[in-house]
C-alpha cells in the first residue's frame, strides 16, 4: 500500500461507493416488493426478527470491531428502508 497515492485510494473508494449505491438501491427495490406482498397478504410488514437474522448472518465470524461497524451501518439501512416504505 506504500506505493498507492491518496488520489488512487480515493478513486478506489469512489468506485466502491458507486457499487454500494447500486446495491443499496437494488436492496430497496427488493424490500419494496416484499413489503407489497406482505401488504397484499395482510401480513405484518416490519419484522424485528428478520432484522436480527440479518445482523447475525452478516456478523458471523467477524471480530467485535467489524461486527459493531456493520451493525451500525445496517441499523441505518433498516431505518432508511422502513422510512422508504412508510
Backbone as CSV, one residue per row, in Angstrom:
resi,resn,N_x,N_y,N_z,CA_x,CA_y,CA_z,C_x,C_y,C_z
1,UNK,0.830,-1.197,0.000,0.000,0.000,0.000,0.870,1.254,0.000
2,UNK,2.138,1.145,0.355,3.018,2.288,0.395,3.157,2.989,-0.944
3,UNK,2.919,2.277,-2.046,3.050,2.857,-3.378,1.776,3.533,-3.858
4,UNK,0.676,3.302,-3.158,-0.597,3.909,-3.558,-0.636,5.372,-3.138
5,UNK,-1.068,6.210,-4.055,-1.231,7.612,-3.701,-2.609,7.797,-3.070
6,UNK,-2.750,8.876,-2.351,-4.050,9.187,-1.747,-5.110,9.290,-2.838
7,UNK,-4.746,9.883,-3.958,-5.709,10.035,-5.062,-6.150,8.673,-5.596
8,UNK,-5.208,7.735,-5.740,-5.562,6.386,-6.199,-6.501,5.698,-5.206
9,UNK,-6.204,5.855,-3.936,-7.043,5.245,-2.908,-8.436,5.874,-2.897
10,UNK,-8.504,7.177,-3.098,-9.805,7.848,-3.163,-10.603,7.389,-4.384
11,UNK,-9.917,7.164,-5.489,-10.590,6.646,-6.682,-11.150,5.244,-6.407
12,UNK,-10.409,4.460,-5.658,-10.879,3.129,-5.276,-12.124,3.229,-4.388
13,UNK,-12.096,4.161,-3.436,-13.274,4.382,-2.589,-14.456,4.856,-3.425
14,UNK,-14.212,5.747,-4.380,-15.296,6.225,-5.255,-15.930,5.066,-6.018
15,UNK,-15.102,4.166,-6.525,-15.628,3.009,-7.259,-16.448,2.105,-6.329
16,UNK,-15.960,1.915,-5.120,-16.705,1.116,-4.140,-18.033,1.793,-3.809
17,UNK,-18.003,3.110,-3.613,-19.237,3.860,-3.335,-20.239,3.722,-4.467
18,UNK,-19.767,3.769,-5.704,-20.657,3.594,-6.857,-21.349,2.233,-6.808
19,UNK,-20.573,1.199,-6.461,-21.146,-0.154,-6.338,-22.151,-0.212,-5.193
20,UNK,-21.796,0.407,-4.063,-22.704,0.408,-2.907,-24.035,1.071,-3.233
21,UNK,-23.977,2.183,-3.942,-25.205,2.883,-4.323,-26.103,1.955,-5.145
22,UNK,-25.516,1.305,-6.141,-26.295,0.382,-6.975,-26.910,-0.728,-6.137
23,UNK,-26.129,-1.309,-5.253,-26.610,-2.411,-4.424,-27.659,-1.964,-3.420
24,UNK,-27.475,-0.783,-2.828,-28.464,-0.285,-1.866,-29.795,0.016,-2.550
25,UNK,-29.739,0.562,-3.759,-30.977,0.820,-4.493,-31.643,-0.486,-4.922
26,UNK,-30.846,-1.468,-5.296,-31.387,-2.783,-5.633,-32.032,-3.409,-4.398
27,UNK,-31.367,-3.284,-3.253,-31.911,-3.809,-1.996,-33.238,-3.131,-1.664
28,UNK,-33.298,-1.815,-1.854,-34.532,-1.069,-1.577,-35.666,-1.560,-2.475
29,UNK,-35.366,-1.846,-3.728,-36.387,-2.353,-4.647,-36.924,-3.703,-4.221
30,UNK,-36.043,-4.590,-3.793,-36.478,-5.912,-3.337,-37.263,-5.783,-2.038
31,UNK,-36.810,-4.899,-1.156,-37.527,-4.654,0.098,-38.949,-4.176,-0.187
32,UNK,-39.096,-3.293,-1.172,-40.424,-2.788,-1.553,-41.305,-3.915,-2.071
33,UNK,-40.740,-4.825,-2.844,-41.514,-5.968,-3.343,-42.001,-6.845,-2.193
34,UNK,-41.127,-7.095,-1.221,-41.524,-7.886,-0.048,-42.634,-7.172,0.709
35,UNK,-42.479,-5.871,0.886,-43.495,-5.064,1.570,-44.836,-5.179,0.857
36,UNK,-44.827,-5.060,-0.461,-46.065,-5.141,-1.240,-46.738,-6.505,-1.099
37,UNK,-45.949,-7.565,-1.128,-46.500,-8.916,-0.975,-47.109,-9.077,0.417
38,UNK,-46.412,-8.597,1.432,-46.924,-8.703,2.797,-48.224,-7.905,2.959
39,UNK,-48.274,-6.710,2.399,-49.499,-5.893,2.472,-50.653,-6.616,1.788
40,UNK,-50.377,-7.185,0.630,-51.382,-7.902,-0.141,-51.939,-9.088,0.647
41,UNK,-51.095,-9.717,1.432,-51.480,-10.892,2.219,-51.887,-10.541,3.650
42,UNK,-52.020,-9.244,3.927,-52.394,-8.759,5.253,-51.455,-9.261,6.350
43,UNK,-50.169,-9.262,6.031,-49.148,-9.693,6.983,-48.503,-8.469,7.632
44,UNK,-47.916,-8.675,8.800,-47.143,-7.628,9.453,-45.981,-7.264,8.527
45,UNK,-45.797,-5.965,8.264,-44.819,-5.561,7.257,-43.402,-5.398,7.807
46,UNK,-43.251,-5.087,9.083,-41.918,-4.920,9.662,-41.626,-6.089,10.588
47,UNK,-40.391,-6.556,10.564,-40.030,-7.726,11.355,-38.689,-7.527,12.051
48,UNK,-38.742,-7.299,13.364,-37.512,-7.188,14.143,-36.761,-8.517,14.132
49,UNK,-37.510,-9.607,14.050,-36.882,-10.935,13.991,-36.026,-11.051,12.733
50,UNK,-36.549,-10.613,11.614,-35.800,-10.665,10.353,-34.562,-9.780,10.439
51,UNK,-34.707,-8.595,11.013,-33.557,-7.709,11.178,-32.462,-8.403,11.986
52,UNK,-32.842,-9.074,13.063,-31.867,-9.792,13.899,-31.215,-10.932,13.125
53,UNK,-31.987,-11.635,12.312,-31.424,-12.711,11.491,-30.352,-12.161,10.544
54,UNK,-30.633,-11.009,9.976,-29.667,-10.381,9.067,-28.408,-9.995,9.832
55,UNK,-28.576,-9.345,11.002,-27.422,-8.984,11.831,-26.566,-10.207,12.137
56,UNK,-27.208,-11.277,12.553,-26.474,-12.486,12.922,-25.729,-13.063,11.718
57,UNK,-26.395,-13.075,10.577,-25.775,-13.636,9.375,-24.570,-12.822,8.925
58,UNK,-24.705,-11.504,8.896,-23.617,-10.679,8.362,-22.448,-10.524,9.326
59,UNK,-22.684,-10.745,10.622,-21.601,-10.563,11.589,-20.982,-11.881,12.043
60,UNK,-21.511,-12.989,11.578,-20.986,-14.292,11.967,-19.514,-14.413,11.569
61,UNK,-18.679,-14.717,12.527,-17.261,-14.920,12.258,-16.419,-13.655,12.252
62,UNK,-17.039,-12.506,12.462,-16.281,-11.257,12.479,-15.799,-10.942,13.894
63,UNK,-14.757,-10.150,13.988,-14.342,-9.713,15.322,-15.313,-8.627,15.800
64,UNK,-15.220,-8.267,17.061,-16.172,-7.330,17.662,-16.183,-5.970,16.969
65,UNK,-15.014,-5.482,16.600,-14.936,-4.175,15.948,-15.636,-4.194,14.592
66,UNK,-15.376,-5.225,13.798,-16.018,-5.352,12.480,-17.531,-5.534,12.639
67,UNK,-17.935,-6.376,13.593,-19.362,-6.631,13.806,-20.079,-5.353,14.224
68,UNK,-19.475,-4.582,15.116,-20.085,-3.328,15.561,-20.195,-2.337,14.412
69,UNK,-19.176,-2.264,13.590,-19.173,-1.385,12.415,-20.352,-1.726,11.498
70,UNK,-20.508,-3.008,11.192,-21.599,-3.421,10.297,-22.969,-3.286,10.944
71,UNK,-23.059,-3.526,12.241,-24.343,-3.339,12.938,-24.809,-1.891,12.800
72,UNK,-23.882,-0.960,12.995,-24.242,0.461,12.878,-24.726,0.787,11.470
73,UNK,-24.025,0.290,10.484,-24.413,0.552,9.099,-25.783,-0.055,8.802
74,UNK,-25.980,-1.298,9.218,-27.250,-1.965,8.929,-28.412,-1.375,9.718
75,UNK,-28.161,-0.855,10.901,-29.232,-0.165,11.618,-29.736,1.017,10.794
76,UNK,-28.820,1.730,10.176,-29.206,2.854,9.311,-29.909,2.373,8.050
77,UNK,-29.445,1.273,7.493,-30.106,0.709,6.313,-31.544,0.313,6.670
78,UNK,-31.723,-0.330,7.817,-33.072,-0.725,8.243,-33.957,0.498,8.470
79,UNK,-33.417,1.518,9.129,-34.195,2.748,9.366,-34.598,3.384,8.043
80,UNK,-33.661,3.462,7.136,-33.954,4.065,5.829,-34.978,3.234,5.072
81,UNK,-34.867,1.911,5.142,-35.833,1.028,4.473,-37.234,1.223,5.041
82,UNK,-37.320,1.291,6.355,-38.629,1.464,6.990,-39.233,2.812,6.618
83,UNK,-38.400,3.859,6.589,-38.889,5.185,6.195,-39.325,5.197,4.733
84,UNK,-38.576,4.524,3.893,-38.852,4.427,2.474,-40.220,3.794,2.232
85,UNK,-40.591,2.854,3.078,-41.828,2.108,2.883,-43.043,2.789,3.497
86,UNK,-42.825,3.717,4.393,-43.959,4.368,5.076,-44.485,5.540,4.296
